[in-house]
Amino acid sequence: MQKKFLLLVIFSLFIFQTKCVLSFSIKSDKLNEIIKENAPIVYLHSNDHYRPGNVDDYLKATDLYKGSKNLGTASEHDLKKIDKHHRLKINNTHIIRGNIEKSKTYVRVKHEHKSLYIQYFFFYPYNGAGVLKLHTSVKSSSKIDLHPFGEHQGDWEHITIRLNDKDFDIEHIYLSQHSSGKSLSKDDMTFEHGHPVIYSSRHGHAIYHDHGSHLSSTFHKHFKKCINVYFTKKCKSVFTVRGGLRNDCDENGIKYDSSEHCSLIAVENISGIKLSSPNWYYFKGRWGPDNEVSCDEFASRILHFIPKETCILKWCVNPRKEVIKVIKNAIPDKAYGNGPTGPIEKGWDVKKLK
């Protein structure tokens, strides 16, 4: 009897909680209006050959792999049933440049804690090579091509907008920037005709709220040498290196009004909306293959910025090997050609927007 009573209580709590979660209701037309009104204006870098595209065309131009086994054209599979051990790989290179006219901005919406969260996902068939900014005690460069580092297929970037669920005013915006991001208030943003303005960085497509050259994966290291001078240990900083990956955003870039390309793909914790998510939304594999490359691929391009030996009087260091290691450690995994995961594997950024 006690067991049955306990099960009844648990079931009642579950029903109560479910009703509370789905207590927010909105009509489909109103939700689509809110999505369109808050969709960002994106300025794409004018010197970036890799533009937004759409998933359907991408899947037709990719094969599905499990390990080294080619399972055929990705669009012929039910990606909803595919596990995380699968990967996509482009089989038709015409797709890599994207297509703005046919592109889509994929949207998902969630209600939680009296807030409405809208995520706008931008899909790029290809992510270009990275660029390194390097400064040393001897020589500096503002632009070192890291090709093929940074190149990968199937690039997903997004922003998350938090609105209150009463008058649907914007409260905060989260901008994804590679493996991290930045949370901003409404006052921090610029708007065009009510739409937040953002900038997509050249090749990497990280999202920023202003133009210019933004550094990510930064590093700053002093190389010290210690010697004994008259029975006293003395240390000096002999060589310094600092820098990071450049994320260049163009104030005169190509204007991309995402409100004209919105496609709603998922809704959570909202009643009154009937929506069938595309099966690719549930794909938990990688949207591009692994392309492991050696550190030697870019090392030769920066070695002439780093002396074999540098000294201050008797204090000498050999920084080359260590500098290469510092830079390699700073470069994120995706820079080594790993295809990223899709929207289903991304978080909602709820904690980042508080």
N, C-alpha and C positions, 0 to 999 in steps of 0.2 A: 504493500500500500504506500509506504513512504517513498519507494522507488518511483512509482507511478506519479505521485504528487510532485516529486522533484523534477521529473521529465516534463510535467505539465507547466511548472514554473519556468523552466528553461525555455520551453517552446513559446510561452507567453512573452517572455522578455525578448526573444528573438523577433517575434512579430511586432512588438512595440518599437524595438530599435529600428527595424526595417521601415516602419511607417514614419518614424522620426527622420530617418535619413532621406526618405523620398517625399518629405512634406513640402519641399519646394516644387512648385509646378509652374510651367510657362508654356505658352502656345508656340508652335513651331515657327510661325511667321514672325513673332516677336523676337525669338531667339536668333533667327537668321538676320533680323534687322540689327540687333545688338552686335552680332559677329561682324557684320559689314561695317557698321559705324566705327568700330574700334580697330579694324584691320590696319596694320601699319603701312606707311609709305616707306619703301625700301630703296635706298640709293646703292645700286650695284657699281662696283669699280669699273671705270671705263676701259681699263687695261686688263680686264679679266676675261679670258676666253671661255670660261666655264659658267654657263647661265643656269637658272632654274629650269627644271623639266617636270615631267609627270611620271608617276609610278607605272601606269599601264604600259606606256611606251618603253620604259626601262626594262620591265619584266619580259617584254617581247624580244628584247635585245640582249638578254642575259641567259646563262645556263645555271642550273642548280647543281651544286656539288655536295657530296658527303665524302669527306676526305679527298682522295684523288679521283673518285668515281664521278663521272659526268652523268647526271640523271636526266638530261635533256632540257629543253627550253623551260625557263622558270614559270612562264604564264600558263603552262600546261598542267601545273601541279596545284593541289589545294594547299597553299602555304599555311593555312590555319592549323594543319595537322603535322607540320614539319617541326622537328625539334631544334634545339640550339646548336647542334653539331653540323648543321648545313650552312652553306655559303653560296652567294651569288657571284657570278663572274661575267663580265661583258663579253659577248661574242661578236658584236657589231659596233665598231668604234665610232660610227657616225653619231651615236647617242651621247657621246661624252660632252659635247658642247651645249647640250640642253636645248630648250626652245621656249622662249619667253611667251610667245603667242599661245602655245599649247600647255603652258605650265599651270600647275595648281598649287594653291596654298592650302595645306591640309589642316583641319581644325578639329580639336576635341574640347569638350566643355564639361566642367564638373562643379557641383555645388557642395560647399562645406563651410561650416562655422559662419553662416550668414554672409558668405562671400561667393561670388561667381568667378570661377577661374576659366579663362579662355587661353588655350595654347594654339599658336599659329606655327605650323611646321613648314619649313622651306626645304624642298628636296632638290639637290644638285646631283646629276649623274656622275660628276667627277669633281675631285678636289685637287687643285694644283700644288706644285712644289712650294716649299717654304723658303723664306728669306731670312738670313741672319744679320743682325746688327752686332758688331764686335768692336770693343775698345780695349786696347792693351797699353801698357806703359811705353811701348815702342812704336806701335803703328795701329791705325784704326780704319775701319770701313763701315759705312752705314748700310751696305747692301751686298751680301754674299749669297749667291744662288745655292740652295741646298739640294737641288735636283739629284736624285729622285725622292729625297726625304720630304714627307708631307703629302705625297701623291697617294690617293686611294679612291676607290670607287664607292658610289652610293652614299653621298654626304647628306646627313640630316642636321639641320640647325633649327632653333626655335626661340620664340619669346613666349612668356606667360604673362597675361594681364589679369590682375585681381580687381574686381569691381564689387561694390556693395550690392546686395540683392534687393535694395529698396528702389533707388533711382538709377542704379547701374552706372554710377560715376566711377572713373578709374581711381584706384587708391595706390597701387604699386605695379611696377613692371619689372620682370626678370628677363635679362638678355643672356642667352647662352653664348659662351666664348670657349670653343674647343671643349676641354674636359672640365671647365669651371664656368663662371658667369658672374653677373653683377645685378644686384637689386637696386632699383631706383624709384623715387617717389614721382608723382605726377609733375611736381614742380621742377624736377630735374630734366624733364623731357621737352623737346620741341614738338609742336603740332602743326600740321597743315590741314586746314578745313576740318579740324576735330580729330584727325588721324595722327597717331604718334609717328615721329620720323626716326628711322634707324638707318644704319650704314652697314653694308656687308663687306667684309674685308677681302682684299684681292687674294684669289686662289683658295684661302682657307675658309671664307664665308662666315667667320666669327662675327657676332653682331655687337655694334657699339652705338651709343647715342649721339656721338659727334664724329666729325671727320678728322683726318690726320693719321699719324703713324703711332699705333699703340703697341707696346711691347708685352709679350706674354712669355712664359717659361724663362723668366729672367734668371741670370746668375751673376754673382759678384764674388770673386775669390782673390785673396792675397797669398802669394807664395813666399814663405819666410825661410830664412836660413839662420841657423844658430851656430856660433863658434865660441870657443873659450879664448878670452883675451885676459891675460894676466890672472889666471885662475877664476875669472868671472865669466859666466855665460852671458853672451850678448846676442840678441836676435834682431834682424832687420827684415822689413818687407821689401823684397828684391824685385818682384814682378807682380803686376796686378792685371786681371782680366775681368771684364764685365760685358754684359750684353743681353740679348734675348731674341726671340722670334718676332719679326715685324708683322703687324696686322694693319696694312695700309687701307684707309677709307677715303673715298674720293667725294669731295663736296660738289663736284661738277659731274658726278656719275650719272648712270642711266636710271631714270625714275621708274620704279616698279610699284604700281598701285595694287597691293595684294587683295584689296576689297573686290577687285574685278575677277579674282581667280579662286575665291574661297570654296572649299569643298568640305562639308562636315562629315567626319568619319567616326566619331565616338561621343557618347554622352554618358555621364555617371551621376547618380544620386539626384536625378531630375525626373519627375513624372510629367506625363502629357506629351512626351516626344517619342515618336515611333521612328526608329532608325536601325537599319541593318548595316553594320560595319563591313567594309570589304575584307575578304579573307586574308589579304596580305597584311592587314593591320595586326593580325595575331602572329605574324612570322617572328620567331624568336632567334632566328639565326643571324648571320652577318650579311650586310648588304654589299659586301665586296670581299675579295679573296685576301689571304695573307701574302704579302710580298716582302719578306724579310730581306733587308739589304745590309751590307757591311758598313761599319763606321768609316772604312777606308774610302767609301764612295765620295764623301765630302771632305775628308781630312786633308787631302792634297791641295784643296782650294784655300785652306786657311793657314797652312803651315808657314807660308811666307810672312804672315803677320806675327808669328811666334818664333823668337830666336832659339837656336839650339842651346845656347847658354847665355845668361845675362848676369852681370855682377855689379855690386856696389862695393868698391874696394876689395876686401877679402871675402865678402859674402857673395856666393854664386849659387844659382839654381839652374836646373835643366827643365824648363816648364812644358816643353812640347807635348809629351805623352799625357801629362796630368791635365793640361788645358783641353785636349781632345776628349778626355774622360769627363771633365766638367760639362762640356757642351753636350756630349752624348747623353749624359744623365738628365740634362735639362729638357731634352726633346721628348715630348710625350709619346706614348705607344702608338697612337694613330699616325704619327709622322713616319713610322716604319712600314706603312702600307696596310695596316689592319683595317678591314672593312668595319664600319660602325654598326651598332644595333639600331633598330627602327623605333618608332614612337611608342610601341607597346612596352618597351624596356626602359623608357625614359620616365623619370619621376615627374610629379606635378609641381614641384618647386614651392609647395605650400609653406614649409618652414622658412624658406629663403625670402618669402614675401611678407613676413610679419614685421 
